[in-house]
């Protein structure tokens, strides 16, 4: 099962990788204040899991379930009391930008260079450490009752097994509390983050395919799973999605087109850089280079909700993509910065905002929509370019996620970036990768079996005829951010 930003999905899969049954449960997010993005751990995460399992097992068969694995949005922050009850809604990953003052304070106290040297990453809105400090400083009553600091996937594993455990990939985002060299929690900067609490407030670390624990009788009664069923450690949704499409070898890059766009590059050795994230991989000893944009699928959803209200949702997407696909590159002189929720990598600017440049009275709705699709394409190029700038080896690009089902968008991204994108035959999403992790943890699958599960379907190849125009526009895209940054920051501050 995978709990994402806008929905949760579960799949029941046999040992050959055939999907027997699947279930999707939609949900939303809460934005109680500017820069704050939250979800309720029980009413959303755990409720979705219970509904999904009951549906998948509605015809019986719990005794034939070899194993369970979960992934979820991450890295998130969820404080629990001594009884394991959530004390507040979960604080989401990098789209939640509330901890900017805490980032500045930690950098002033510890030194930005020192933090980077220790963690292999700079502090950004993706980091859990500053959000822990925010919780300590801004909600002292919650902090006083906090016994465990966990994340979304780990909380769901806890509800199933009673065990507090987190994978190394997610743990690495708890900087500066994680030591990537030792692959262990580090007390070096714990006082600046945790204050009066120690490292024992954090879950134990393990790899994604290891057994976290077994389904308890209480969880079995709530879900319909068999008590004693092994549960894998699991991970964040993006890493499970990478596994689901066979991105497990060095040089493999997954581009996940979801509510946000996430990048996972498997590496032989880390190449730390402040612009992106250097983290642990799914399996023991692996490392990943990761990156993430702030607003992609959520941008197209916002566009449809606000500017195509007269059309049924399905028809609106089909019509807008068809109209946008008929336009020439550049949307007749429009350029859009897709920073509607700030931006994560590679600019790491939580104060960034969306910008549309070049509007005239002749532009129509489809021009704006095409500009939005191209803005995301420029962001993808920016991130992959950052990977290559720091010497990372990108050999194969695999496209996944809801946005990857739209050929128009994929073609625009390939044309802008110059990258060939491979699409697998099965693109169910992270839950399919979770099923494979479940099989590994249960001992009924081996890593080599993934080659039987994942088969290529088709590729999207860049059109060389539009490369020169998109190179020109990409230069303007980069300049537009630099030229409007101070204005946008001032508007946000006002």
C-alpha positions in Angstrom: 0.0 0.0 0.0 1.1 3.6 -0.7 -0.3 6.7 1.0 0.3 9.6 -1.3 -0.5 13.3 -1.2 -3.9 13.1 -2.8 -4.8 9.4 -2.6 -3.9 6.1 -1.2 -3.6 2.9 -3.3 -3.2 -0.8 -2.5 -2.5 -3.8 -4.7 -2.7 -7.5 -4.2 0.0 -9.1 -6.4 1.0 -12.7 -6.9 4.6 -14.0 -7.0 4.7 -13.6 -10.8 4.0 -9.8 -10.5 0.4 -10.1 -11.8 -2.0 -7.7 -10.1 -5.0 -9.6 -8.8 -6.8 -6.6 -7.2 -6.3 -2.9 -6.5 -8.1 -0.2 -4.6 -7.7 3.6 -4.6 -9.0 5.9 -1.9 -8.8 9.7 -2.6 -8.1 12.2 0.1 -7.0 15.8 0.5 -4.5 17.9 2.5 -5.0 20.6 5.1 -3.3 24.0 4.7 -4.1 25.7 8.0 -1.6 28.6 7.4 0.6 29.9 4.6 3.4 27.4 4.1 1.8 24.8 6.3 0.7 21.5 4.7 -0.7 18.7 6.9 -2.6 15.5 7.0 -4.3 13.6 9.8 -2.4 10.4 10.6 -5.5 8.4 11.7 -8.3 10.0 9.8 -6.4 9.9 6.5 -3.3 7.6 6.6 -4.5 4.8 8.9 -8.1 5.0 7.8 -7.1 4.6 4.2 -5.0 1.6 5.0 -7.8 -0.1 6.8 -10.2 0.5 4.0 -7.8 -0.7 1.4 -6.9 -3.9 3.1 -10.5 -4.8 3.8 -11.4 -4.2 0.2 -8.4 -6.2 -1.2 -9.3 -9.1 1.1 -13.1 -8.8 0.8 -13.3 -12.2 -0.9 -11.1 -13.8 1.8 -7.5 -15.0 1.3 -5.8 -13.4 4.3 -4.1 -16.7 5.1 -2.4 -16.6 1.6 -0.9 -13.1 2.1 2.8 -13.7 2.4 3.8 -10.2 3.4 2.8 -6.6 3.6 4.8 -3.4 2.8 3.8 0.3 2.9 5.2 3.5 1.5 3.9 7.0 2.1 4.6 10.7 1.5 7.8 11.7 3.0 9.8 12.8 4.8 7.0 13.9 7.1 7.0 14.6 10.8 4.5 13.1 13.3 4.9 13.4 17.1 3.4 10.6 19.2 2.8 10.4 22.9 3.9 7.6 25.2 0.9 5.5 24.2 1.7 5.9 20.5 -1.1 8.3 19.8 -0.6 11.2 17.3 -0.4 14.6 19.1 -1.2 16.7 16.0 -1.6 16.3 12.3 1.5 15.1 10.3 3.7 17.9 8.9 4.3 17.1 5.2 7.5 16.9 3.2 9.2 19.8 1.3 5.9 21.4 0.3 5.5 22.5 3.9 7.9 25.4 4.3 7.1 26.5 7.9 10.6 25.9 9.3 12.6 28.6 7.5 13.4 30.5 10.7 14.6 27.2 12.3 16.8 26.5 9.2 18.4 29.9 9.5 18.9 29.4 13.3 20.6 26.0 12.9 22.8 27.3 10.1 23.8 30.3 12.3 24.5 28.1 15.3 26.1 25.1 13.7 27.4 26.5 10.4 25.9 25.7 7.0 29.1 24.2 5.8 29.4 22.0 8.9 25.9 20.7 8.5 26.6 19.9 4.8 29.9 18.2 5.6 28.1 16.0 8.2 24.9 15.3 6.4 25.9 15.4 2.7 22.9 17.7 2.2 22.0 21.3 2.9 19.1 22.2 5.1 16.0 22.8 3.0 12.2 22.5 3.5 12.7 18.8 2.8 14.6 18.3 6.1 12.9 16.9 9.1 15.4 18.3 11.6 14.3 22.0 11.4 10.7 20.9 11.6 11.4 19.1 14.8 12.9 22.3 16.2 9.8 24.2 14.9 7.6 21.8 16.9 9.8 22.3 20.0 9.7 26.1 19.8 6.2 26.7 18.5 4.1 24.0 20.1 5.7 23.5 23.6 2.6 21.7 25.0 2.8 19.1 22.2 6.5 18.9 22.6 6.2 18.2 26.3 4.0 15.2 25.6 6.1 13.9 22.7 7.7 10.5 23.2 8.4 9.4 19.6 9.1 11.4 16.5 8.1 9.4 13.5 7.1 9.7 9.8 4.1 8.6 7.7 5.3 5.1 6.5 6.8 4.4 9.9 3.6 5.3 11.7 1.6 2.9 9.5 4.2 0.1 10.2 3.8 0.9 13.9 0.0 0.6 13.7 0.4 -2.8 12.0 3.2 -4.2 14.2 3.8 -2.1 17.3 7.3 -1.4 16.1 8.9 2.0 15.6 11.3 1.7 12.6 12.3 3.9 9.7 14.2 3.2 6.5 17.7 4.7 5.9 16.4 6.7 2.9 13.9 8.6 5.0 16.3 8.7 8.0 18.8 10.6 5.9 16.3 13.4 5.6 16.3 13.9 9.3 19.5 15.9 9.1 21.4 16.9 11.0 20.5 13.8 13.1 21.6 11.2 10.6 25.2 10.2 9.9 25.4 8.9 6.3 28.9 7.6 6.7 28.0 5.5 9.7 24.4 4.9 8.5 23.3 5.6 12.1 21.7 8.3 14.2 24.2 10.8 15.4 24.1 12.8 18.6 26.6 15.4 17.3 23.9 18.1 16.8 21.1 16.4 18.7 20.9 19.2 21.3 20.3 21.9 18.7 17.4 19.9 17.3 15.9 17.7 20.0 16.6 19.9 23.0 15.7 18.0 26.1 15.0 14.8 24.2 17.5 12.2 23.1 18.0 10.0 20.1 15.8 7.4 21.7 12.8 9.5 20.5 13.6 8.4 16.9 12.6 5.1 15.4 15.3 2.4 14.9 16.9 2.4 11.4 16.7 -0.5 9.0 16.6 -1.1 5.2 13.4 -1.0 3.2 13.2 -4.8 2.5 13.9 -5.9 6.0 11.2 -7.2 8.3 10.0 -4.5 10.7 7.7 -6.8 12.6 4.5 -8.8 12.3 0.8 -7.9 12.2 -0.5 -7.8 15.8 -3.8 -9.3 16.8 -5.2 -5.8 17.3 -4.2 -4.7 13.8 -5.5 -8.0 12.4 -8.9 -7.3 13.9 -9.0 -3.8 12.3 -7.8 -4.7 8.9 -8.6 -8.4 8.2 -4.9 -9.3 7.8 -3.7 -12.5 9.5 -2.0 -11.9 12.8 1.7 -12.8 12.4 2.0 -11.7 8.8 5.4 -10.2 8.2 5.6 -6.4 7.5 8.5 -4.8 5.6 10.1 -1.6 6.8 9.0 0.2 3.7 10.0 3.7 2.6 8.8 6.9 1.0 6.5 6.7 -2.0 9.1 7.9 -4.5 11.6 5.2 -3.7 8.9 2.5 -3.8 7.8 3.9 -7.2 11.4 3.6 -8.4 11.5 0.0 -7.4 8.1 -0.6 -9.1 9.6 0.3 -12.5 13.0 -1.4 -12.1 15.1 1.7 -11.2 17.5 -0.3 -9.1 20.8 -0.2 -11.0 23.5 2.6 -11.0 22.7 5.2 -13.6 18.9 4.5 -13.5 16.9 7.7 -13.0 13.2 7.7 -12.2 11.2 10.8 -12.9 7.9 10.5 -11.0 5.2 12.8 -12.3 2.8 13.1 -9.4 1.3 16.0 -7.4 5.0 17.0 -7.3 7.8 15.6 -9.5 10.4 13.5 -7.7 13.7 12.3 -9.0 15.6 9.2 -7.8 19.0 8.3 -9.3 20.7 5.1 -8.2 24.4 5.6 -7.8 27.6 3.6 -7.2 28.9 6.2 -4.8 27.5 9.4 -3.4 28.0 12.8 -5.1 26.9 15.3 -2.4 25.8 18.8 -3.5 23.8 21.5 -1.7 21.3 21.7 -4.6 20.0 18.2 -4.3 19.7 15.3 -1.7 22.2 12.5 -1.2 20.4 9.7 0.6 20.4 6.0 1.3 18.9 3.6 -1.2 16.3 0.9 -0.8 18.7 -2.0 -0.2 21.7 -2.4 2.1 24.7 -0.4 0.9 22.9 1.5 -1.9 23.0 5.3 -2.3 20.6 7.5 -4.2 20.8 11.1 -5.5 17.3 12.6 -5.1 15.5 15.8 -6.0 12.0 17.2 -6.0 10.0 19.9 -7.5 7.2 21.6 -5.5 4.3 21.9 -7.9 3.6 19.8 -11.0 0.5 17.6 -11.1 -1.0 19.8 -8.4 -0.5 22.7 -10.8 -2.5 21.1 -13.6 -5.2 20.1 -11.1 -5.4 23.7 -9.8 -5.6 25.0 -13.4 -8.5 22.6 -14.2 -10.3 23.4 -11.0 -10.0 27.2 -11.5 -10.2 27.7 -15.2 -12.2 24.8 -16.6 -15.0 24.6 -14.2 -17.6 24.3 -16.9 -16.2 20.9 -18.0 -16.4 17.6 -16.3 -13.0 16.8 -14.8 -12.0 14.0 -17.1 -13.2 15.9 -20.2 -11.4 19.0 -19.0 -8.0 17.3 -18.9 -8.5 15.6 -22.3 -9.6 18.9 -23.9 -6.8 21.0 -22.4 -4.1 18.5 -23.3 -5.4 18.2 -26.8 -5.5 22.0 -27.3 -2.1 22.5 -25.7 -0.6 19.8 -27.9 -1.7 21.6 -31.0 0.2 24.8 -30.1 3.8 25.4 -31.1 6.7 25.4 -28.5 6.7 28.5 -26.4 2.9 28.9 -26.2 3.0 31.9 -28.5 5.3 33.9 -26.3 4.4 32.7 -22.8 6.7 31.6 -20.1 5.7 30.2 -16.7 7.7 29.5 -13.5 5.9 26.6 -11.8 6.8 27.6 -8.3 3.3 27.8 -7.0 4.3 26.1 -3.7 7.8 27.5 -3.5 10.4 25.4 -5.1 12.6 22.6 -3.8 15.5 21.5 -5.9 17.7 22.8 -7.4 16.9 26.4 -6.4 15.7 25.5 -2.8 13.7 28.6 -2.5 10.5 28.2 -0.3 9.6 31.9 -1.0 9.5 31.4 -4.8 6.1 31.8 -6.4 4.5 31.2 -9.8 5.2 33.7 -12.5 3.6 34.1 -15.9 5.5 36.3 -18.4 4.5 37.5 -21.9 0.7 37.7 -21.6 -1.2 39.6 -24.3 -4.9 40.0 -25.1 -4.5 37.3 -27.8 -3.6 34.5 -25.4 -6.3 32.0 -24.5 -6.7 29.4 -21.8 -4.9 26.7 -23.8 -1.8 29.0 -24.1 -1.6 29.3 -20.3 -2.0 25.5 -20.0 0.8 24.8 -22.5 3.0 27.3 -20.6 2.3 25.4 -17.4 3.3 22.1 -19.0 6.4 23.6 -20.4 7.3 25.2 -17.1 7.3 21.8 -15.5 9.5 20.6 -18.4 12.0 23.4 -17.8 12.0 22.4 -14.1 12.7 18.7 -15.0 15.6 19.9 -17.3 17.0 22.1 -14.5 17.1 19.1 -12.1 18.6 16.6 -14.4 21.1 19.2 -15.5 22.1 19.7 -11.8 22.7 16.0 -11.5 25.0 16.0 -14.5 26.7 19.2 -13.5 28.0 17.5 -10.3 29.2 14.5 -12.2 26.4 12.1 -11.6 26.0 9.4 -14.2 22.5 9.4 -15.8 22.2 6.5 -18.2 18.5 5.7 -18.4 15.4 7.8 -17.6 12.2 6.0 -16.6 9.0 8.1 -16.4 6.2 7.1 -14.0 3.3 8.6 -12.2 -0.1 10.0 -13.2 1.5 12.7 -15.4 3.3 10.0 -17.3 0.0 8.7 -18.7 -0.3 11.8 -20.9 1.8 11.6 -24.0 1.6 15.4 -24.7 3.2 16.2 -21.4 5.9 13.6 -21.8 6.7 14.7 -25.3 7.1 18.3 -24.1 9.4 17.2 -21.3 11.6 15.1 -23.7 11.7 17.9 -26.2 12.8 20.4 -23.5 15.2 18.2 -21.7 16.6 16.3 -24.6 16.1 13.0 -22.6 14.7 9.8 -24.0 12.1 8.6 -21.5 11.2 5.0 -21.1 7.8 3.9 -19.9 7.2 0.5 -18.3 4.3 -1.7 -19.2 2.9 -1.7 -15.7 2.8 1.8 -14.1 0.5 1.2 -11.1 2.8 3.2 -8.9 4.5 2.9 -5.6 2.1 0.3 -4.3 3.5 -2.2 -6.9 7.0 -1.6 -5.6 5.7 -2.1 -2.1 4.3 -5.5 -3.1 7.8 -6.5 -4.3 9.3 -5.3 -1.0 6.7 -7.3 0.8 7.8 -10.4 -1.1 11.5 -9.7 -0.3 10.8 -9.3 3.4 8.6 -12.4 3.5 11.4 -14.4 1.8 9.2 -15.5 -1.2 11.0 -13.3 -3.7 14.6 -12.4 -4.6 15.8 -9.1 -6.1 16.5 -10.8 -9.4 12.8 -11.5 -9.7 12.1 -7.9 -10.4 13.2 -8.5 -14.0 10.2 -10.7 -14.4 7.8 -8.1 -12.9 9.0 -5.1 -14.9 8.8 -4.9 -18.7 9.4 -1.9 -21.0 6.4 -0.7 -23.0 7.5 2.3 -25.1 9.9 5.3 -25.2 9.3 9.0 -25.8 12.1 10.5 -27.9 12.9 14.2 -28.2 12.1 16.0 -31.5 15.4 17.5 -32.7 13.4 20.1 -34.8 12.3 22.0 -31.6 15.6 21.7 -29.7 17.0 25.1 -30.6 13.8 26.9 -29.7 13.6 25.1 -26.3 17.3 25.8 -25.6 16.5 29.5 -26.2 13.4 29.4 -23.9 15.2 27.5 -21.2 17.8 30.3 -21.0 14.9 32.8 -20.6 13.3 30.5 -18.0 16.4 30.6 -15.9 16.8 34.4 -16.3 13.1 35.0 -15.4 13.6 33.5 -12.0 16.7 35.5 -11.3 15.1 38.7 -12.5 11.8 38.3 -10.5 13.1 36.7 -7.3 13.4 39.8 -5.2 10.0 41.1 -6.4 8.3 37.8 -5.6 9.9 37.5 -2.2 8.7 41.0 -1.4 5.2 40.2 -2.5 5.2 37.1 -0.3 6.5 39.0 2.7 3.7 41.6 2.3 
